[in-house]
Amino acid sequence: MNRPGDHEVYEGEDAAIASAFKKSIVVIFSLLAMVSIVGLGYFLWPKPEVEEQVGELVAPVDRGVPEVELPRLQFKDMTESAGIDFVHVNGAQGLKLLPETMGAGVACFDFDNDLDADLLFVNSDYWPDDEGDDRPRATLRLYENQGDWNFKDVTEAAALNLNFYGMGVAVADYDGDGWRDLFLTSVGRNYLLKNESGVFSDVTSEAGVAGGEDEWSTSCGWFDYDRDGHLDLLVGNYVDWSRELNLQLKPTLDGKNRAYAPPTQFKGRFPYLYHNNGDGTFGEVAEAAGMHVRNPATGVPVPKALGTSFVDFNQDGWVDVFVANDTTPNLLFENKKDGTFDEIGQLLGVAFDGRGMPRGAMGIDAAYHRNDENLSIAIGNFADEATSLYVLQGRGVFTDESTSTGLGPQTQEELTFGVLWLDYDLDGRLDFLAANGHLENEIEKIRESQRYEQMPHLFWNAGPENPDEFISVDEAHCGADLCRPMVGRGSATADFDGDGDLDVVIVGCGQKPRLLRNDQDLGNHWLRIRLRDRGKNWEAIGAQIQIQLGEERLTRVISPTRSYLSQSEPVASFGLGQASEIEQIAVVWPDGEKVEYPVEAVDQMIEITRE
């Protein structure tokens, strides 16, 4: 419909339009004539003679494999002979419920204060209405280290025969009574278990840390984020999941048979940050502390947390937090020293891969693998996604050096959960171990390159001067027991036998774990350091220990929260190579105080106490 006066306006413009059209025709024909003349001149104009230049063919330069000699040693499977008969229960009966794929964690910690590392395996469960529900319920399993590679099941005596669909574990003495306590995450209610002289009691409700009954909590860890001397607790939550929602989805691998739904089908969830009130209770402060990160386009929570790491990345004396998220951007929370955090993962380059895409991130571990001031963060990712290796650069941002170091191309096909930095040969450089395993037990039917059980993958650190900084260690150089495929999930390290080198434990999903004794005998020296601090954080969680070896500075952080859903022994382990003397070490205590201490001899465990 025309508005009043429209007809008069258009009628008055007809003459102008006709005139403009005629002028355009003239201009177009003039341009065509000029192009024709120029083109004819190009063909008729005499061409200069040009002598053909033939360059010499040069063969491509082969970067080659660095000619280095790998250390030869053996990791020996001690699981059965040591008395470890635990089998993880995931409840898989064909319904393909997502928690069945995730496995669980393990903790290496001294529960009875006898100065050696014991073993706790987190268990999941059968689903309540499965057929055959009269089976014995799955529980946690605690094994006491009795020395000489003998472990005794003390689960019932320690009152840990608890039944729930477990996921992760965090260990620390949160109340400062001298006994290490346990926090356990699950699909559902979480648990805080207070250690009372080797027997555990459930104090979850009075402490206020149970979380929601409908929550799925995963990675967790203790750290003192506000430096008040009391250990606080971070609990990562995975996705907004329920059995009913999962069963409504109809994912398949082959178009016919039911498969596990990917995490992209579920919304993310915010973490819990529990502030330790110092009286046995906690306050949940994640939102007030700046940890409720939302998708700006949809408003839904960003985190789908599976891995958590605590380390002071910018060396300002305050612990920061890294969170590895599955199919959503990784998060880096910078501690603002006032009880709050700024999320700067994308700004500093750890949120995405090199194409700006999120990955299926699982476990995480942070260390100074080049023996300098630049922190490295390793993150295990989904199949067809290389392991991430974010290295802090001098300008204060991270770059993913997975490809340039040789780590990425050798991990591309693996589905990696647990990742660990460890100096397994005691040469002074941190090496890398990945626990691998797929989610689908029939994945090889549709993907020839994939297997459900996958080999744990050990990499030797050859140093940054080599073309490939990380070299894959074959069976001949680490033993057949480490290389046998399994459905790897959580992993941790400890020196179970006190010989100075690090042993390894890897959890299998729905199967037995693997306890591996490090039988290296290369003649390298070592030093292990246990800290004891004043106040309630008496294990000095968050402290840094530094050793100067020539021009290199070896740094270890006391932070047991490592790998995937797991806890390693809170002791600093240093391989020293051929160095038989260390004059002193420097300890940066959790409150920022730096103190130097003399070292009388190497090849021993020393304990340093700050009164």
C-alpha positions as CSV (number, residue, x, y, z in Angstrom):
1,M,0.0,0.0,0.0
2,N,1.3,3.5,-1.1
3,R,1.5,6.3,1.4
4,P,-0.1,9.7,0.3
5,G,2.1,11.6,-2.2
6,D,4.2,8.5,-3.2
7,H,2.8,8.5,-6.8
8,E,3.9,12.1,-7.4
9,V,7.4,11.5,-6.3
10,Y,8.0,8.5,-8.5
11,E,6.4,10.2,-11.6
12,G,8.7,13.2,-11.2
13,E,11.9,11.0,-11.1
14,D,11.2,9.1,-14.4
15,A,12.9,11.6,-16.7
16,A,16.0,11.8,-14.5
17,I,16.3,8.0,-14.4
18,A,16.0,7.8,-18.2
19,S,18.8,10.4,-18.7
20,A,21.1,8.6,-16.3
21,F,20.6,5.3,-18.1
22,K,21.6,6.8,-21.5
23,K,24.8,8.3,-20.0
24,S,25.7,4.9,-18.4
25,I,25.4,3.2,-21.8
26,V,27.8,5.7,-23.4
27,V,30.4,5.1,-20.5
28,I,30.2,1.3,-20.8
29,F,30.8,1.3,-24.6
30,S,33.7,3.7,-24.2
31,L,35.3,1.4,-21.5
32,L,34.9,-1.7,-23.7
33,A,36.6,0.1,-26.6
34,M,39.6,1.1,-24.5
35,V,40.0,-2.5,-23.2
36,S,39.9,-3.9,-26.7
37,I,42.6,-1.5,-27.9
38,V,44.9,-2.4,-24.9
39,G,44.3,-6.1,-25.5
40,L,45.2,-5.8,-29.2
41,G,48.3,-3.9,-28.4
42,Y,49.4,-6.6,-26.0
43,F,49.3,-9.2,-28.7
44,L,50.8,-7.1,-31.5
45,W,53.6,-5.4,-29.5
46,P,57.0,-7.2,-29.8
47,K,58.0,-9.2,-26.8
48,P,61.5,-9.0,-25.3
49,E,63.5,-12.2,-25.3
50,V,63.8,-13.8,-21.9
51,E,66.4,-16.4,-21.1
52,E,64.9,-19.3,-19.3
53,Q,66.3,-19.8,-15.8
54,V,66.5,-23.4,-14.5
55,G,67.3,-23.6,-10.9
56,E,69.3,-26.4,-9.3
57,L,67.1,-29.1,-7.6
58,V,67.7,-29.2,-3.9
59,A,66.6,-32.3,-1.9
60,P,64.4,-31.6,1.2
61,V,66.2,-31.5,4.5
62,D,65.3,-34.5,6.7
63,R,65.0,-33.4,10.3
64,G,65.6,-37.0,11.3
65,V,65.4,-38.6,14.7
66,P,67.8,-37.3,17.3
67,E,70.7,-39.7,17.9
68,V,70.3,-40.1,21.6
69,E,70.6,-43.1,23.8
70,L,67.5,-43.9,25.8
71,P,67.9,-45.1,29.3
72,R,67.2,-48.8,29.7
73,L,65.2,-49.8,32.7
74,Q,62.1,-51.8,33.7
75,F,58.7,-51.0,35.3
76,K,57.7,-54.2,36.9
77,D,54.0,-55.1,37.5
78,M,53.6,-55.7,41.2
79,T,49.8,-55.6,41.5
80,E,49.1,-59.2,42.2
81,S,52.2,-60.1,44.2
82,A,51.8,-57.0,46.3
83,G,48.3,-58.1,47.4
84,I,46.3,-55.6,45.4
85,D,43.1,-57.4,44.3
86,F,40.9,-54.3,43.7
87,V,38.8,-54.3,40.5
88,H,37.0,-51.1,39.5
89,V,33.2,-51.5,39.0
90,N,31.6,-49.1,36.5
91,G,28.2,-50.8,36.4
92,A,28.2,-51.1,32.6
93,Q,25.3,-53.5,31.6
94,G,24.5,-52.2,28.1
95,L,22.5,-49.1,28.9
96,K,25.5,-46.9,27.9
97,L,25.2,-44.4,30.7
98,L,27.9,-41.8,30.5
99,P,29.4,-42.2,34.0
100,E,30.4,-45.7,33.1
101,T,33.1,-44.4,30.8
102,M,34.9,-42.1,33.2
103,G,36.6,-44.5,35.6
104,A,37.9,-43.2,38.8
105,G,41.0,-42.0,40.7
106,V,43.6,-43.2,43.1
107,A,45.5,-41.6,46.0
108,C,49.0,-42.3,47.2
109,F,49.1,-41.0,50.8
110,D,50.2,-41.9,54.3
111,F,47.0,-42.6,56.2
112,D,48.6,-44.1,59.3
113,N,51.6,-41.7,59.8
114,D,54.2,-44.4,59.4
115,L,56.1,-42.4,56.8
116,D,55.4,-44.6,53.7
117,A,52.8,-44.2,51.0
118,D,49.6,-46.3,51.2
119,L,47.1,-46.8,48.4
120,L,43.4,-45.8,48.2
121,F,41.4,-46.8,45.1
122,V,38.1,-44.9,44.4
123,N,35.3,-47.2,43.2
124,S,32.2,-46.6,41.3
125,D,29.2,-48.9,41.5
126,Y,26.5,-51.0,39.9
127,W,23.3,-49.1,39.0
128,P,20.6,-49.6,41.6
129,D,18.1,-51.5,39.4
130,D,20.5,-53.6,37.5
131,E,19.6,-57.3,37.2
132,G,21.5,-59.3,39.8
133,D,21.3,-56.5,42.3
134,D,22.1,-59.0,45.1
135,R,25.8,-58.7,44.2
136,P,28.1,-57.3,46.9
137,R,28.2,-53.5,46.7
138,A,31.3,-51.9,45.3
139,T,33.3,-49.9,47.9
140,L,36.5,-47.9,48.3
141,R,39.6,-50.0,48.9
142,L,42.4,-48.9,51.2
143,Y,45.7,-50.8,51.2
144,E,48.3,-50.3,53.9
145,N,51.9,-50.4,52.8
146,Q,53.7,-52.9,55.0
147,G,57.0,-52.6,53.3
148,D,58.9,-54.8,50.9
149,W,56.1,-54.5,48.3
150,N,53.4,-56.0,50.6
151,F,50.1,-54.3,50.9
152,K,47.3,-55.3,53.3
153,D,43.6,-54.5,52.7
154,V,42.5,-52.4,55.7
155,T,39.3,-51.0,54.2
156,E,37.0,-52.3,56.8
157,A,39.3,-51.6,59.7
158,A,39.6,-48.0,58.5
159,A,35.8,-47.7,58.1
160,L,36.1,-46.9,54.4
161,N,33.8,-49.7,53.1
162,L,31.5,-47.0,51.7
163,N,29.2,-47.6,48.7
164,F,28.6,-44.8,46.2
165,Y,29.3,-44.0,42.5
166,G,32.7,-42.6,43.2
167,M,34.9,-40.5,40.9
168,G,37.8,-38.4,42.4
169,V,39.8,-38.0,45.6
170,A,41.6,-35.2,47.4
171,V,43.9,-35.7,50.4
172,A,45.0,-33.2,53.0
173,D,44.8,-32.6,56.7
174,Y,42.2,-29.9,56.5
175,D,41.8,-29.4,60.3
176,G,45.5,-29.5,61.3
177,D,45.3,-32.4,63.7
178,G,48.2,-34.3,62.1
179,W,46.2,-36.9,60.2
180,R,45.4,-36.8,56.5
181,D,41.7,-36.6,55.7
182,L,39.8,-37.6,52.5
183,F,37.4,-35.8,50.2
184,L,35.7,-37.9,47.6
185,T,33.5,-36.9,44.7
186,S,30.8,-38.9,43.1
187,V,27.7,-38.9,40.8
188,G,25.6,-37.5,43.6
189,R,26.5,-36.6,47.2
190,N,30.2,-36.0,47.9
191,Y,32.0,-37.1,51.1
192,L,34.4,-35.6,53.6
193,L,36.0,-38.2,55.8
194,K,38.0,-37.2,58.8
195,N,41.0,-39.3,59.7
196,E,41.0,-40.1,63.5
197,S,44.2,-42.0,64.1
198,G,43.8,-44.2,61.0
199,V,40.0,-44.6,61.2
200,F,37.7,-42.4,59.1
201,S,34.4,-40.8,60.1
202,D,31.9,-39.1,57.8
203,V,31.7,-35.4,58.7
204,T,30.3,-34.2,55.4
205,S,27.0,-32.8,56.6
206,E,28.4,-30.8,59.6
207,A,31.2,-29.5,57.4
208,G,28.8,-28.3,54.7
209,V,30.5,-29.9,51.7
210,A,28.1,-32.5,50.4
211,G,27.1,-30.7,47.3
212,G,23.9,-31.4,45.4
213,E,22.4,-34.8,45.2
214,D,21.8,-34.2,41.5
215,E,25.4,-33.0,40.8
216,W,28.2,-35.0,39.1
217,S,31.5,-34.0,40.8
218,T,34.9,-35.0,39.4
219,S,38.3,-33.4,40.0
220,C,38.9,-31.9,43.4
221,G,41.9,-30.6,45.4
222,W,43.0,-28.8,48.6
223,F,44.8,-25.4,48.4
224,D,45.1,-22.2,50.5
225,Y,43.8,-19.6,48.0
226,D,43.6,-16.7,50.5
227,R,46.8,-17.5,52.5
228,D,45.1,-17.6,55.8
229,G,46.8,-20.8,56.8
230,H,43.7,-23.0,56.4
231,L,43.3,-25.3,53.4
232,D,40.3,-24.6,51.1
233,L,38.7,-27.0,48.7
234,L,37.9,-26.7,45.0
235,V,35.5,-29.3,43.5
236,G,35.0,-29.4,39.8
237,N,31.6,-30.5,38.4
238,Y,31.2,-32.1,35.0
239,V,27.8,-31.9,33.2
240,D,24.1,-31.5,34.0
241,W,23.4,-35.3,33.8
242,S,20.7,-37.6,34.9
243,R,19.9,-41.2,34.1
244,E,16.6,-40.2,32.6
245,L,18.1,-37.6,30.4
246,N,20.8,-39.9,29.2
247,L,18.3,-42.6,28.3
248,Q,16.3,-40.2,26.2
249,L,19.3,-39.6,23.9
250,K,19.8,-42.1,21.1
251,P,23.5,-41.9,20.1
252,T,25.0,-44.7,17.9
253,L,28.4,-45.5,16.4
254,D,27.2,-47.5,13.5
255,G,23.6,-46.2,13.0
256,K,22.1,-49.3,14.8
257,N,23.7,-50.0,18.2
258,R,23.4,-47.7,21.2
259,A,26.6,-45.8,22.1
260,Y,27.7,-43.4,24.8
261,A,26.4,-39.9,24.5
262,P,29.1,-37.2,24.0
263,P,29.4,-34.5,26.6
264,T,28.2,-31.9,24.0
265,Q,24.7,-33.3,24.6
266,F,24.8,-32.0,28.2
267,K,25.1,-28.5,29.7
268,G,28.1,-27.6,31.8
269,R,28.1,-27.0,35.6
270,F,29.7,-24.5,37.9
271,P,32.4,-25.6,40.4
272,Y,32.2,-25.5,44.2
273,L,34.8,-23.4,46.0
274,Y,34.7,-24.1,49.7
275,H,36.4,-21.6,52.0
276,N,37.7,-23.2,55.2
277,N,36.3,-21.3,58.2
278,G,38.9,-22.8,60.5
279,D,36.3,-24.4,62.8
280,G,35.6,-27.6,60.8
281,T,33.0,-25.9,58.6
282,F,33.2,-24.5,55.1
283,G,31.4,-21.8,53.1
284,E,30.7,-22.2,49.4
285,V,32.0,-19.0,47.7
286,A,32.6,-19.9,44.0
287,E,30.3,-17.3,42.6
288,A,31.5,-14.5,44.8
289,A,35.1,-15.5,44.0
290,G,34.5,-15.1,40.3
291,M,34.4,-18.8,39.3
292,H,30.9,-18.9,37.7
293,V,32.0,-18.5,34.1
294,R,29.1,-18.4,31.6
295,N,28.9,-18.7,27.9
296,P,28.2,-15.1,26.8
297,A,25.9,-16.1,24.0
298,T,23.7,-18.6,25.9
299,G,24.3,-17.8,29.6
300,V,24.9,-21.5,30.4
301,P,27.8,-22.6,32.6
302,V,31.1,-23.1,30.6
303,P,32.9,-25.6,32.8
304,K,32.8,-29.3,32.2
305,A,35.6,-30.0,34.6
306,L,37.6,-33.2,34.5
307,G,41.1,-32.0,35.6
308,T,42.3,-29.5,38.1
309,S,45.8,-28.1,38.8
310,F,47.0,-25.6,41.4
311,V,50.2,-23.7,40.8
312,D,51.4,-20.1,41.0
313,F,51.9,-19.5,37.2
314,N,52.9,-15.9,37.5
315,Q,55.2,-16.3,40.5
316,D,53.4,-13.6,42.6
317,G,53.2,-15.8,45.7
318,W,49.5,-16.7,45.3
319,V,48.2,-20.0,44.0
320,D,46.2,-19.9,40.8
321,V,43.9,-22.5,39.4
322,F,43.8,-24.4,36.0
323,V,40.7,-26.3,35.0
324,A,40.7,-28.8,32.1
325,N,37.2,-28.9,30.5
326,D,35.8,-31.5,28.2
327,T,34.6,-30.0,24.9
328,T,34.5,-26.5,26.3
329,P,37.3,-23.9,26.8
330,N,39.9,-24.6,29.5
331,L,39.9,-22.1,32.3
332,L,42.8,-20.3,34.0
333,F,41.8,-18.5,37.2
334,E,44.3,-15.9,38.3
335,N,44.4,-15.2,42.0
336,K,43.7,-11.5,42.7
337,K,45.0,-11.7,46.3
338,D,41.7,-10.5,47.7
339,G,39.7,-13.7,47.8
340,T,38.6,-13.5,44.1
341,F,39.9,-14.7,40.8
342,D,40.0,-13.4,37.2
343,E,39.4,-16.0,34.4
344,I,42.1,-15.3,31.8
345,G,42.4,-18.6,29.9
346,Q,41.6,-17.3,26.5
347,L,43.7,-14.2,27.1
348,L,46.8,-16.2,28.0
349,G,46.4,-18.9,25.3
350,V,45.3,-22.0,27.2
351,A,41.6,-22.1,26.4
352,F,41.7,-23.6,22.9
353,D,43.9,-25.5,20.5
354,G,45.8,-23.9,17.7
355,R,42.7,-23.6,15.5
356,G,40.8,-21.8,18.2
357,M,38.7,-24.8,19.1
358,P,38.0,-26.5,22.5
359,R,39.2,-30.0,23.0
360,G,38.0,-33.0,24.9
361,A,40.3,-32.3,27.8
362,M,40.7,-34.9,30.6
363,G,43.7,-34.9,33.0
364,I,46.1,-32.1,33.7
365,D,49.6,-31.7,35.3
366,A,51.8,-28.6,35.6
367,A,55.6,-28.5,36.0
368,Y,58.8,-26.8,35.0
369,H,59.9,-29.4,32.6
370,R,62.7,-27.3,31.0
371,N,64.4,-26.5,34.3
372,D,63.8,-22.7,33.9
373,E,61.2,-20.2,35.0
374,N,58.7,-21.1,32.4
375,L,55.7,-23.2,33.5
376,S,54.4,-26.1,31.3
377,I,50.9,-27.4,31.4
378,A,50.1,-30.8,29.9
379,I,46.5,-31.8,29.2
380,G,45.4,-35.2,28.0
381,N,42.7,-35.0,25.2
382,F,40.2,-37.1,23.3
383,A,41.2,-39.4,20.5
384,D,42.4,-37.6,17.3
385,E,43.3,-34.7,19.5
386,A,47.0,-34.5,20.4
387,T,48.0,-34.0,24.0
388,S,48.3,-30.2,24.7
389,L,51.6,-28.8,26.0
390,Y,51.1,-25.1,26.9
391,V,54.5,-23.5,27.8
392,L,54.6,-20.0,29.4
393,Q,56.6,-17.6,27.3
394,G,58.6,-14.5,28.4
395,R,55.8,-12.1,27.4
396,G,53.5,-13.8,29.9
397,V,51.3,-15.9,27.6
398,F,51.3,-19.6,26.8
399,T,51.9,-21.3,23.4
400,D,51.0,-24.9,22.6
401,E,54.3,-26.5,21.8
402,S,52.9,-30.0,21.5
403,T,53.8,-30.3,17.8
404,S,57.2,-28.7,17.9
405,T,58.4,-30.9,20.8
406,G,57.3,-34.1,19.1
407,L,54.7,-34.9,21.8
408,G,51.7,-34.1,19.7
409,P,52.3,-36.2,16.6
410,Q,52.9,-39.3,18.8
411,T,49.7,-38.8,20.9
412,Q,47.3,-37.9,18.1
413,E,45.4,-41.2,18.0
414,E,45.4,-41.9,21.7
415,L,42.5,-41.1,24.1
416,T,44.4,-39.8,27.1
417,F,43.1,-39.4,30.6
418,G,45.8,-39.4,33.3
419,V,49.0,-37.3,32.6
420,L,52.0,-37.1,34.8
421,W,55.3,-35.3,34.9
422,L,58.0,-37.4,36.6
423,D,61.8,-37.9,36.3
424,Y,61.6,-41.7,36.0
425,D,65.4,-42.1,35.3
426,L,66.7,-39.5,37.7
427,D,68.7,-37.6,35.1
428,G,67.3,-34.2,36.3
429,R,64.8,-33.7,33.5
430,L,61.0,-34.3,33.9
431,D,59.7,-37.0,31.6
432,F,56.0,-37.6,30.7
433,L,53.6,-40.5,31.2
434,A,50.1,-40.8,29.8
435,A,47.3,-43.2,30.8
436,N,45.2,-44.0,27.8
437,G,42.0,-45.9,27.0
438,H,38.8,-45.4,24.9
439,L,35.2,-45.0,26.0
440,E,33.6,-47.5,23.6
441,N,34.5,-51.1,24.0
442,E,33.8,-51.8,20.3
443,I,35.3,-48.7,18.8
444,E,37.7,-50.8,16.6
445,K,34.7,-52.0,14.6
446,I,34.2,-48.6,13.1
447,R,37.7,-47.1,13.6
448,E,40.6,-49.2,12.5
449,S,43.1,-46.9,14.2
450,Q,41.3,-47.1,17.6
451,R,41.3,-49.6,20.4
452,Y,39.3,-49.8,23.7
453,E,42.4,-50.9,25.6
454,Q,45.4,-48.7,24.8
455,M,49.0,-48.7,25.9
456,P,50.2,-46.3,28.6
457,H,52.7,-44.1,26.9
458,L,56.0,-43.0,28.4
459,F,58.1,-40.2,26.9
460,W,61.7,-39.5,27.7
461,N,62.7,-35.8,27.9
462,A,65.7,-35.4,25.6
463,G,66.1,-31.7,26.3
464,P,65.0,-28.7,24.3
465,E,68.2,-28.8,22.2
466,N,67.0,-31.9,20.4
467,P,64.8,-31.8,17.4
468,D,62.3,-34.0,19.2
469,E,62.2,-32.9,22.8
470,F,60.1,-35.9,23.8
471,I,61.0,-39.4,22.6
472,S,58.6,-42.3,22.8
473,V,60.0,-45.0,25.1
474,D,59.5,-48.5,23.7
475,E,59.1,-51.8,25.5
476,A,62.8,-52.6,25.3
477,H,63.6,-49.5,27.3
478,C,60.8,-49.6,29.9
479,G,59.6,-53.2,30.2
480,A,56.6,-55.1,28.8
481,D,54.5,-54.5,31.9
482,L,54.2,-50.8,31.4
483,C,53.4,-51.2,27.7
484,R,50.5,-53.7,28.0
485,P,47.2,-52.1,26.9
486,M,44.5,-51.3,29.4
487,V,41.6,-48.9,29.8
488,G,43.6,-46.3,31.6
489,R,42.1,-43.5,33.7
490,G,43.5,-42.1,36.9
491,S,47.3,-42.3,37.7
492,A,49.6,-41.2,40.4
493,T,53.2,-41.5,41.6
494,A,55.0,-42.3,44.9
495,D,58.2,-43.9,46.1
496,F,56.6,-47.0,47.7
497,D,59.9,-48.7,48.5
498,G,62.0,-45.8,49.5
499,D,64.8,-46.4,46.9
500,G,64.6,-42.8,45.5
501,D,62.9,-43.4,42.2
502,L,59.2,-42.9,41.5
503,D,56.9,-45.8,41.1
504,V,53.5,-45.5,39.3
505,V,50.0,-46.7,39.8
506,I,47.4,-46.5,37.0
507,V,43.6,-47.2,37.4
508,G,41.7,-49.2,34.9
509,C,38.0,-48.5,34.1
510,G,36.0,-51.6,34.9
511,Q,39.1,-53.6,35.4
512,K,42.2,-54.1,37.6
513,P,44.7,-51.3,38.3
514,R,48.4,-51.6,37.6
515,L,51.0,-51.0,40.3
516,L,54.4,-50.6,38.7
517,R,57.7,-50.7,40.5
518,N,60.5,-48.6,39.0
519,D,63.5,-50.9,38.7
520,Q,66.0,-48.3,37.3
521,D,69.6,-48.8,38.3
522,L,71.4,-46.2,36.2
523,G,73.7,-44.7,38.9
524,N,72.0,-41.3,38.9
525,H,71.8,-39.4,42.2
526,W,68.6,-38.2,43.8
527,L,67.1,-36.1,46.6
528,R,63.6,-36.3,48.1
529,I,62.3,-33.6,50.4
530,R,59.4,-33.6,52.7
531,L,58.2,-30.3,54.2
532,R,56.6,-29.6,57.6
533,D,55.2,-26.2,58.1
534,R,53.8,-24.4,61.1
535,G,50.1,-23.9,61.4
536,K,47.3,-26.1,60.0
537,N,48.7,-26.5,56.5
538,W,51.5,-28.5,58.0
539,E,52.4,-30.5,54.8
540,A,53.0,-27.1,53.1
541,I,50.7,-27.7,50.2
542,G,51.4,-24.9,47.7
543,A,55.1,-24.6,48.6
544,Q,57.9,-24.5,45.9
545,I,61.3,-26.2,46.3
546,Q,64.2,-25.1,44.1
547,I,67.6,-26.7,43.4
548,Q,70.3,-25.0,41.4
549,L,72.2,-27.5,39.1
550,G,74.8,-25.5,37.2
551,E,72.8,-23.1,34.9
552,E,69.6,-25.0,35.4
553,R,67.1,-24.5,38.2
554,L,65.0,-27.6,39.2
555,T,61.6,-26.7,40.7
556,R,59.0,-28.8,42.3
557,V,55.6,-27.8,43.7
558,I,54.0,-29.5,46.7
559,S,50.6,-30.1,45.2
560,P,49.2,-33.7,45.3
561,T,46.3,-32.9,42.9
562,R,47.6,-34.1,39.6
563,S,46.7,-36.2,36.6
564,Y,43.0,-37.3,36.5
565,L,40.9,-37.5,39.6
566,S,44.0,-38.6,41.6
567,Q,46.5,-37.6,44.2
568,S,50.2,-38.2,44.2
569,E,52.5,-38.4,47.2
570,P,53.1,-34.8,48.5
571,V,56.9,-35.1,48.5
572,A,59.3,-33.3,46.2
573,S,61.5,-35.8,44.1
574,F,64.6,-34.6,42.3
575,G,66.7,-36.6,40.0
576,L,70.3,-35.1,40.0
577,G,72.0,-37.1,37.3
578,Q,75.7,-37.3,38.0
579,A,75.7,-34.5,40.6
580,S,76.8,-36.0,43.8
581,E,76.6,-32.8,45.9
582,I,74.0,-30.1,46.5
583,E,75.1,-27.1,48.6
584,Q,71.6,-25.8,49.4
585,I,68.0,-25.7,48.4
586,A,65.5,-22.9,48.5
587,V,61.9,-23.3,49.8
588,V,59.2,-20.8,49.0
589,W,56.7,-21.5,51.7
590,P,52.9,-21.1,51.1
591,D,52.9,-17.7,52.6
592,G,55.6,-16.4,50.2
593,E,58.6,-16.5,52.6
594,K,61.7,-17.8,50.8
595,V,64.3,-19.6,52.9
596,E,67.5,-21.4,51.9
597,Y,68.6,-24.6,53.6
598,P,71.9,-26.5,53.5
599,V,72.1,-30.1,52.2
600,E,74.6,-32.4,53.8
601,A,74.2,-35.3,51.4
602,V,72.2,-36.6,48.5
603,D,70.6,-40.0,47.8
604,Q,68.3,-39.6,50.8
605,M,65.0,-38.3,52.0
606,I,65.3,-35.1,54.1
607,E,62.6,-33.4,56.1
608,I,62.6,-29.6,56.5
609,T,60.5,-28.1,59.3
610,R,59.6,-24.4,59.6
611,E,58.7,-23.8,63.2
